[in-house]
């Protein structure tokens, strides 16, 4: 069967937030970050099969949040592993062995990917097998020992990173190494080229209290334009 999937990985502990509540569960203007993230992909397509990966120790708390917020977007729950690599692999295991189509992987604490960016990533992955959103480096980039670098030669990498199911599944059959920093690095190590797609700067990763303030500003700005 041909279907599109998204694996949303949410395993943060909130240490940089200086909070006892994991960062993916913190509210932004009343709604937990993770719920905003899942809703963005549901808004992209209500036929998208959502796989949420959470540490076992956080699943009961998440279930309680869903009840208190009447959160009813359908998803399949997978248990996180010791690293992001293993968590994604556990998410992949929830996809039927005979499945065809595309699968994206997204950070649970990135609630603002543009829907058009999501669409372009899935469309490109269907053609090339692997697509990731990137943005230009706007600050001056300096190497610690060799000085200023040419920022035009670099891009900042975001998620969702989207692949055909067979490409990602084969890539995750490799043994884990610490050089795997994201899914694109896993796929490239397996020998598959990755296509870069223009991302959107609002697609921030929420890891600090400052990011919460930026997220609230993004929501307010979006509300004022509708």
SETI-904438 format. One record per residue (C-alpha): residue number from 0; residue in three letters; x, y, z. Coordinates in nm, 4 decimals, decimal comma, padded with zeros to 6 digits. Layout:
<nodes>
<node resi="NUM" resn="ALA" xx="X" yy="Y" zz="Z"/>
...
</nodes>
This chain:
<nodes>
<node resi="0" resn="UNK" xx="00,0000" yy="00,0000" zz="00,0000"/>
<node resi="1" resn="UNK" xx="00,1187" yy="00,3537" zz="-00,0755"/>
<node resi="2" resn="UNK" xx="00,0913" yy="00,5978" zz="00,2128"/>
<node resi="3" resn="UNK" xx="00,2675" yy="00,9007" zz="00,3544"/>
<node resi="4" resn="UNK" xx="00,3966" yy="00,8929" zz="00,7101"/>
<node resi="5" resn="UNK" xx="00,5519" yy="01,1358" zz="00,9553"/>
<node resi="6" resn="UNK" xx="00,7592" yy="01,0211" zz="01,2530"/>
<node resi="7" resn="UNK" xx="00,7566" yy="01,2931" zz="01,5187"/>
<node resi="8" resn="UNK" xx="01,0367" yy="01,2428" zz="01,7698"/>
<node resi="9" resn="UNK" xx="00,9906" yy="01,4057" zz="02,1100"/>
<node resi="10" resn="UNK" xx="01,2328" yy="01,2951" zz="02,3777"/>
<node resi="11" resn="UNK" xx="01,3569" yy="01,6182" zz="02,5327"/>
<node resi="12" resn="UNK" xx="01,3963" yy="01,6697" zz="02,9083"/>
<node resi="13" resn="UNK" xx="01,3751" yy="02,0489" zz="02,9227"/>
<node resi="14" resn="UNK" xx="01,7102" yy="02,1021" zz="03,0958"/>
<node resi="15" resn="UNK" xx="01,7864" yy="02,4225" zz="02,9030"/>
<node resi="16" resn="UNK" xx="01,4343" yy="02,5400" zz="02,9775"/>
<node resi="17" resn="UNK" xx="01,5141" yy="02,5187" zz="03,3509"/>
<node resi="18" resn="UNK" xx="01,1819" yy="02,3382" zz="03,3858"/>
<node resi="19" resn="UNK" xx="01,0721" yy="02,0076" zz="03,5369"/>
<node resi="20" resn="UNK" xx="00,8321" yy="01,9689" zz="03,2449"/>
<node resi="21" resn="UNK" xx="00,9879" yy="01,8299" zz="02,9230"/>
<node resi="22" resn="UNK" xx="01,0083" yy="02,1057" zz="02,6625"/>
<node resi="23" resn="UNK" xx="00,7721" yy="01,9330" zz="02,4161"/>
<node resi="24" resn="UNK" xx="00,4934" yy="01,9582" zz="02,6759"/>
<node resi="25" resn="UNK" xx="00,5417" yy="02,3237" zz="02,7682"/>
<node resi="26" resn="UNK" xx="00,2503" yy="02,5484" zz="02,6684"/>
<node resi="27" resn="UNK" xx="00,2777" yy="02,8189" zz="02,4056"/>
<node resi="28" resn="UNK" xx="-00,0169" yy="03,0514" zz="02,4558"/>
<node resi="29" resn="UNK" xx="-00,2063" yy="02,7714" zz="02,6263"/>
<node resi="30" resn="UNK" xx="-00,1307" yy="02,4843" zz="02,3872"/>
<node resi="31" resn="UNK" xx="00,1568" yy="02,2376" zz="02,4437"/>
<node resi="32" resn="UNK" xx="00,4379" yy="02,2594" zz="02,1876"/>
<node resi="33" resn="UNK" xx="00,3948" yy="01,8980" zz="02,0754"/>
<node resi="34" resn="UNK" xx="00,0236" yy="01,9425" zz="02,0054"/>
<node resi="35" resn="UNK" xx="00,0992" yy="02,2449" zz="01,7875"/>
<node resi="36" resn="UNK" xx="00,3577" yy="02,0402" zz="01,5983"/>
<node resi="37" resn="UNK" xx="00,1224" yy="01,7484" zz="01,5363"/>
<node resi="38" resn="UNK" xx="-00,1591" yy="01,9811" zz="01,4316"/>
<node resi="39" resn="UNK" xx="00,0647" yy="02,1444" zz="01,1697"/>
<node resi="40" resn="UNK" xx="00,1152" yy="01,8095" zz="00,9962"/>
<node resi="41" resn="UNK" xx="-00,2520" yy="01,7187" zz="01,0322"/>
<node resi="42" resn="UNK" xx="-00,3360" yy="02,0527" zz="00,8672"/>
<node resi="43" resn="UNK" xx="-00,0998" yy="01,9634" zz="00,5829"/>
<node resi="44" resn="UNK" xx="-00,2904" yy="01,6388" zz="00,5237"/>
<node resi="45" resn="UNK" xx="-00,5422" yy="01,4576" zz="00,7402"/>
<node resi="46" resn="UNK" xx="-00,4445" yy="01,1404" zz="00,5530"/>
<node resi="47" resn="UNK" xx="-00,0867" yy="01,1612" zz="00,6772"/>
<node resi="48" resn="UNK" xx="-00,0128" yy="00,8724" zz="00,9134"/>
<node resi="49" resn="UNK" xx="00,1383" yy="01,0251" zz="01,2287"/>
<node resi="50" resn="UNK" xx="00,3774" yy="00,8179" zz="01,4399"/>
<node resi="51" resn="UNK" xx="00,4708" yy="00,9823" zz="01,7694"/>
<node resi="52" resn="UNK" xx="00,7850" yy="00,8611" zz="01,9473"/>
<node resi="53" resn="UNK" xx="00,8005" yy="00,9324" zz="02,3213"/>
<node resi="54" resn="UNK" xx="01,0105" yy="00,7942" zz="02,6073"/>
<node resi="55" resn="UNK" xx="00,8134" yy="00,5394" zz="02,8056"/>
<node resi="56" resn="UNK" xx="00,8495" yy="00,7558" zz="03,1166"/>
<node resi="57" resn="UNK" xx="00,6620" yy="01,0432" zz="02,9462"/>
<node resi="58" resn="UNK" xx="00,3752" yy="00,8545" zz="02,7883"/>
<node resi="59" resn="UNK" xx="00,1397" yy="00,8641" zz="03,0865"/>
<node resi="60" resn="UNK" xx="00,1901" yy="01,2393" zz="03,1247"/>
<node resi="61" resn="UNK" xx="00,1212" yy="01,2883" zz="02,7527"/>
<node resi="62" resn="UNK" xx="-00,1988" yy="01,0828" zz="02,7751"/>
<node resi="63" resn="UNK" xx="-00,3170" yy="01,3079" zz="03,0566"/>
<node resi="64" resn="UNK" xx="-00,2382" yy="01,6202" zz="02,8541"/>
<node resi="65" resn="UNK" xx="-00,4378" yy="01,4867" zz="02,5588"/>
<node resi="66" resn="UNK" xx="-00,7393" yy="01,4320" zz="02,7834"/>
<node resi="67" resn="UNK" xx="-00,7190" yy="01,7736" zz="02,9474"/>
<node resi="68" resn="UNK" xx="-00,6832" yy="01,9494" zz="02,6093"/>
<node resi="69" resn="UNK" xx="-00,9377" yy="01,7266" zz="02,4269"/>
<node resi="70" resn="UNK" xx="-00,6643" yy="01,6514" zz="02,1739"/>
<node resi="71" resn="UNK" xx="-00,8062" yy="01,4056" zz="01,9214"/>
<node resi="72" resn="UNK" xx="-00,5674" yy="01,4015" zz="01,6225"/>
<node resi="73" resn="UNK" xx="-00,5089" yy="01,0309" zz="01,5473"/>
<node resi="74" resn="UNK" xx="-00,1581" yy="00,8892" zz="01,5813"/>
<node resi="75" resn="UNK" xx="00,0351" yy="00,5725" zz="01,6546"/>
<node resi="76" resn="UNK" xx="00,2583" yy="00,5748" zz="01,9623"/>
<node resi="77" resn="UNK" xx="00,6098" yy="00,4290" zz="01,9638"/>
<node resi="78" resn="UNK" xx="00,8554" yy="00,4137" zz="02,2517"/>
<node resi="79" resn="UNK" xx="01,1774" yy="00,6134" zz="02,2320"/>
<node resi="80" resn="UNK" xx="01,5211" yy="00,4547" zz="02,2447"/>
<node resi="81" resn="UNK" xx="01,8541" yy="00,5543" zz="02,4041"/>
<node resi="82" resn="UNK" xx="01,9409" yy="00,7919" zz="02,1150"/>
<node resi="83" resn="UNK" xx="01,7506" yy="00,9766" zz="01,8454"/>
<node resi="84" resn="UNK" xx="01,8741" yy="00,7158" zz="01,5955"/>
<node resi="85" resn="UNK" xx="01,7148" yy="00,4360" zz="01,7944"/>
<node resi="86" resn="UNK" xx="01,3962" yy="00,6366" zz="01,8494"/>
<node resi="87" resn="UNK" xx="01,3525" yy="00,6908" zz="01,4753"/>
<node resi="88" resn="UNK" xx="01,4216" yy="00,3226" zz="01,4171"/>
<node resi="89" resn="UNK" xx="01,1467" yy="00,2336" zz="01,6659"/>
<node resi="90" resn="UNK" xx="00,9134" yy="00,4679" zz="01,4788"/>
<node resi="91" resn="UNK" xx="01,0014" yy="00,3017" zz="01,1482"/>
<node resi="92" resn="UNK" xx="00,9118" yy="-00,0350" zz="01,2998"/>
<node resi="93" resn="UNK" xx="00,5518" yy="00,0887" zz="01,3286"/>
<node resi="94" resn="UNK" xx="00,5266" yy="00,1141" zz="00,9480"/>
<node resi="95" resn="UNK" xx="00,4045" yy="-00,2082" zz="00,7823"/>
<node resi="96" resn="UNK" xx="00,6804" yy="-00,4118" zz="00,6178"/>
<node resi="97" resn="UNK" xx="00,5057" yy="-00,3996" zz="00,2790"/>
<node resi="98" resn="UNK" xx="00,4376" yy="-00,0242" zz="00,2925"/>
<node resi="99" resn="UNK" xx="00,5364" yy="00,2009" zz="00,0047"/>
<node resi="100" resn="UNK" xx="00,5340" yy="00,5776" zz="-00,0088"/>
<node resi="101" resn="UNK" xx="00,7195" yy="00,8452" zz="00,1840"/>
<node resi="102" resn="UNK" xx="00,8121" yy="00,8989" zz="00,5458"/>
<node resi="103" resn="UNK" xx="00,9191" yy="01,2222" zz="00,7110"/>
<node resi="104" resn="UNK" xx="01,1020" yy="01,2637" zz="01,0397"/>
<node resi="105" resn="UNK" xx="01,0389" yy="01,5785" zz="01,2422"/>
<node resi="106" resn="UNK" xx="01,1473" yy="01,7254" zz="01,5745"/>
<node resi="107" resn="UNK" xx="00,8562" yy="01,7426" zz="01,8162"/>
<node resi="108" resn="UNK" xx="00,9719" yy="02,0857" zz="01,9327"/>
<node resi="109" resn="UNK" xx="00,9508" yy="02,2459" zz="01,5867"/>
<node resi="110" resn="UNK" xx="00,5862" yy="02,3580" zz="01,5717"/>
<node resi="111" resn="UNK" xx="00,6156" yy="02,6037" zz="01,2824"/>
<node resi="112" resn="UNK" xx="00,7194" yy="02,4300" zz="00,9602"/>
<node resi="113" resn="UNK" xx="00,5423" yy="02,6067" zz="00,6759"/>
<node resi="114" resn="UNK" xx="00,2795" yy="02,3822" zz="00,5181"/>
<node resi="115" resn="UNK" xx="00,4125" yy="02,4652" zz="00,1729"/>
<node resi="116" resn="UNK" xx="00,7620" yy="02,3626" zz="00,2870"/>
<node resi="117" resn="UNK" xx="00,6213" yy="02,0323" zz="00,4128"/>
<node resi="118" resn="UNK" xx="00,4511" yy="01,9805" zz="00,0773"/>
<node resi="119" resn="UNK" xx="00,7689" yy="02,0550" zz="-00,1193"/>
<node resi="120" resn="UNK" xx="00,9710" yy="01,8134" zz="00,0933"/>
<node resi="121" resn="UNK" xx="00,7252" yy="01,5280" zz="00,0363"/>
<node resi="122" resn="UNK" xx="00,6982" yy="01,6057" zz="-00,3353"/>
<node resi="123" resn="UNK" xx="01,0774" yy="01,6152" zz="-00,3768"/>
<node resi="124" resn="UNK" xx="01,1242" yy="01,2932" zz="-00,1816"/>
<node resi="125" resn="UNK" xx="00,8855" yy="01,1113" zz="-00,4134"/>
<node resi="126" resn="UNK" xx="01,1122" yy="01,2079" zz="-00,7040"/>
<node resi="127" resn="UNK" xx="01,4617" yy="01,1957" zz="-00,5535"/>
<node resi="128" resn="UNK" xx="01,4217" yy="00,9627" zz="-00,2569"/>
<node resi="129" resn="UNK" xx="01,5442" yy="01,2123" zz="00,0032"/>
<node resi="130" resn="UNK" xx="01,4703" yy="01,5815" zz="00,0719"/>
<node resi="131" resn="UNK" xx="01,5494" yy="01,8157" zz="00,3611"/>
<node resi="132" resn="UNK" xx="01,4555" yy="02,1809" zz="00,4293"/>
<node resi="133" resn="UNK" xx="01,7428" yy="02,4261" zz="00,4742"/>
<node resi="134" resn="UNK" xx="01,7850" yy="02,8000" zz="00,5279"/>
<node resi="135" resn="UNK" xx="02,0780" yy="03,0317" zz="00,4487"/>
<node resi="136" resn="UNK" xx="02,3278" yy="03,1316" zz="00,7162"/>
<node resi="137" resn="UNK" xx="02,2610" yy="03,5001" zz="00,7819"/>
<node resi="138" resn="UNK" xx="02,5220" yy="03,5627" zz="01,0524"/>
<node resi="139" resn="UNK" xx="02,8952" yy="03,5794" zz="00,9924"/>
<node resi="140" resn="UNK" xx="03,0335" yy="03,2278" zz="01,0280"/>
<node resi="141" resn="UNK" xx="03,3702" yy="03,1818" zz="01,1976"/>
<node resi="142" resn="UNK" xx="03,5755" yy="02,8643" zz="01,2424"/>
<node resi="143" resn="UNK" xx="03,7325" yy="02,8404" zz="01,5888"/>
<node resi="144" resn="UNK" xx="04,0879" yy="02,8051" zz="01,4577"/>
<node resi="145" resn="UNK" xx="04,0883" yy="02,9053" zz="01,0901"/>
<node resi="146" resn="UNK" xx="03,8870" yy="03,2276" zz="01,1090"/>
<node resi="147" resn="UNK" xx="03,5914" yy="03,3572" zz="00,9085"/>
<node resi="148" resn="UNK" xx="03,4282" yy="03,1061" zz="00,6752"/>
<node resi="149" resn="UNK" xx="03,2329" yy="03,1620" zz="00,3546"/>
<node resi="150" resn="UNK" xx="02,8764" yy="03,1487" zz="00,4831"/>
<node resi="151" resn="UNK" xx="02,7379" yy="03,1158" zz="00,1291"/>
<node resi="152" resn="UNK" xx="02,8793" yy="02,7619" zz="00,1255"/>
<node resi="153" resn="UNK" xx="02,6699" yy="02,6565" zz="00,4278"/>
<node resi="154" resn="UNK" xx="02,3052" yy="02,5992" zz="00,5113"/>
<node resi="155" resn="UNK" xx="02,1166" yy="02,5463" zz="00,8362"/>
<node resi="156" resn="UNK" xx="01,9288" yy="02,2162" zz="00,8352"/>
<node resi="157" resn="UNK" xx="01,5714" yy="02,1816" zz="00,9588"/>
<node resi="158" resn="UNK" xx="01,3034" yy="01,9147" zz="00,9696"/>
<node resi="159" resn="UNK" xx="01,0873" yy="01,7519" zz="00,8362"/>
<node resi="160" resn="UNK" xx="01,3433" yy="01,5424" zz="00,6533"/>
<node resi="161" resn="UNK" xx="01,1500" yy="01,3266" zz="00,4089"/>
<node resi="162" resn="UNK" xx="01,2449" yy="01,0041" zz="00,2317"/>
<node resi="163" resn="UNK" xx="01,0868" yy="00,7176" zz="00,0488"/>
<node resi="164" resn="UNK" xx="01,0079" yy="00,4421" zz="00,2971"/>
<node resi="165" resn="UNK" xx="01,2535" yy="00,1985" zz="00,1389"/>
<node resi="166" resn="UNK" xx="01,5422" yy="00,4513" zz="00,1392"/>
<node resi="167" resn="UNK" xx="01,4997" yy="00,5352" zz="00,5076"/>
<node resi="168" resn="UNK" xx="01,4393" yy="00,1764" zz="00,6138"/>
<node resi="169" resn="UNK" xx="01,7547" yy="00,0558" zz="00,4383"/>
<node resi="170" resn="UNK" xx="01,9582" yy="00,3417" zz="00,5865"/>
<node resi="171" resn="UNK" xx="01,8466" yy="00,2520" zz="00,9381"/>
<node resi="172" resn="UNK" xx="01,9713" yy="-00,1031" zz="00,8973"/>
<node resi="173" resn="UNK" xx="02,3220" yy="00,0378" zz="00,9514"/>
<node resi="174" resn="UNK" xx="02,4968" yy="00,0164" zz="01,2859"/>
<node resi="175" resn="UNK" xx="02,4680" yy="00,3336" zz="01,4910"/>
<node resi="176" resn="UNK" xx="02,7616" yy="00,5737" zz="01,5079"/>
<node resi="177" resn="UNK" xx="02,7947" yy="00,9094" zz="01,6833"/>
<node resi="178" resn="UNK" xx="02,8445" yy="01,0780" zz="01,3447"/>
<node resi="179" resn="UNK" xx="02,4722" yy="01,0355" zz="01,2775"/>
<node resi="180" resn="UNK" xx="02,3469" yy="01,3809" zz="01,3759"/>
<node resi="181" resn="UNK" xx="02,0188" yy="01,3648" zz="01,1838"/>
<node resi="182" resn="UNK" xx="01,8339" yy="01,1422" zz="00,9386"/>
<node resi="183" resn="UNK" xx="02,0038" yy="01,2974" zz="00,6365"/>
<node resi="184" resn="UNK" xx="02,3431" yy="01,1968" zz="00,7754"/>
<node resi="185" resn="UNK" xx="02,2197" yy="00,8401" zz="00,8180"/>
<node resi="186" resn="UNK" xx="02,0871" yy="00,8283" zz="00,4618"/>
<node resi="187" resn="UNK" xx="02,4007" yy="00,9878" zz="00,3140"/>
<node resi="188" resn="UNK" xx="02,6208" yy="00,7399" zz="00,5000"/>
<node resi="189" resn="UNK" xx="02,4206" yy="00,4660" zz="00,3288"/>
<node resi="190" resn="UNK" xx="02,5173" yy="00,6174" zz="-00,0078"/>
<node resi="191" resn="UNK" xx="02,2020" yy="00,8068" zz="-00,1025"/>
<node resi="192" resn="UNK" xx="02,2176" yy="01,1704" zz="-00,2094"/>
<node resi="193" resn="UNK" xx="01,9958" yy="01,4230" zz="-00,0298"/>
<node resi="194" resn="UNK" xx="01,8101" yy="01,7062" zz="-00,2057"/>
<node resi="195" resn="UNK" xx="01,7924" yy="02,0443" zz="-00,0313"/>
<node resi="196" resn="UNK" xx="01,4640" yy="02,2394" zz="-00,0267"/>
<node resi="197" resn="UNK" xx="01,4185" yy="02,6018" zz="00,0836"/>
<node resi="198" resn="UNK" xx="01,2845" yy="02,5991" zz="00,4399"/>
<node resi="199" resn="UNK" xx="01,1239" yy="02,8770" zz="00,6451"/>
<node resi="200" resn="UNK" xx="01,2982" yy="03,0753" zz="00,9182"/>
<node resi="201" resn="UNK" xx="00,9974" yy="03,0507" zz="01,1507"/>
<node resi="202" resn="UNK" xx="01,0624" yy="02,6759" zz="01,1761"/>
<node resi="203" resn="UNK" xx="01,2600" yy="02,7189" zz="01,4977"/>
<node resi="204" resn="UNK" xx="01,3557" yy="02,4451" zz="01,7409"/>
<node resi="205" resn="UNK" xx="01,2247" yy="02,5354" zz="02,0847"/>
<node resi="206" resn="UNK" xx="01,4894" yy="02,4605" zz="02,3469"/>
<node resi="207" resn="UNK" xx="01,5201" yy="02,7715" zz="02,5677"/>
<node resi="208" resn="UNK" xx="01,2859" yy="03,0241" zz="02,7367"/>
<node resi="209" resn="UNK" xx="01,3871" yy="03,2769" zz="02,4700"/>
<node resi="210" resn="UNK" xx="01,2516" yy="03,0408" zz="02,2038"/>
<node resi="211" resn="UNK" xx="00,9145" yy="03,0342" zz="02,3817"/>
<node resi="212" resn="UNK" xx="00,9003" yy="03,4137" zz="02,3575"/>
<node resi="213" resn="UNK" xx="00,9866" yy="03,3974" zz="01,9860"/>
<node resi="214" resn="UNK" xx="00,7211" yy="03,1295" zz="01,9340"/>
<node resi="215" resn="UNK" xx="00,4559" yy="03,3489" zz="02,0957"/>
<node resi="216" resn="UNK" xx="00,5552" yy="03,6354" zz="01,8672"/>
<node resi="217" resn="UNK" xx="00,5258" yy="03,4073" zz="01,5623"/>
<node resi="218" resn="UNK" xx="00,1753" yy="03,3003" zz="01,6676"/>
<node resi="219" resn="UNK" xx="00,0631" yy="03,6580" zz="01,7335"/>
<node resi="220" resn="UNK" xx="00,1954" yy="03,7726" zz="01,3972"/>
<node resi="221" resn="UNK" xx="00,0213" yy="03,4854" zz="01,2172"/>
<node resi="222" resn="UNK" xx="-00,3048" yy="03,5644" zz="01,3979"/>
<node resi="223" resn="UNK" xx="-00,2884" yy="03,9309" zz="01,3003"/>
<node resi="224" resn="UNK" xx="-00,2548" yy="03,8468" zz="00,9292"/>
<node resi="225" resn="UNK" xx="-00,5638" yy="03,6244" zz="00,9157"/>
</nodes>
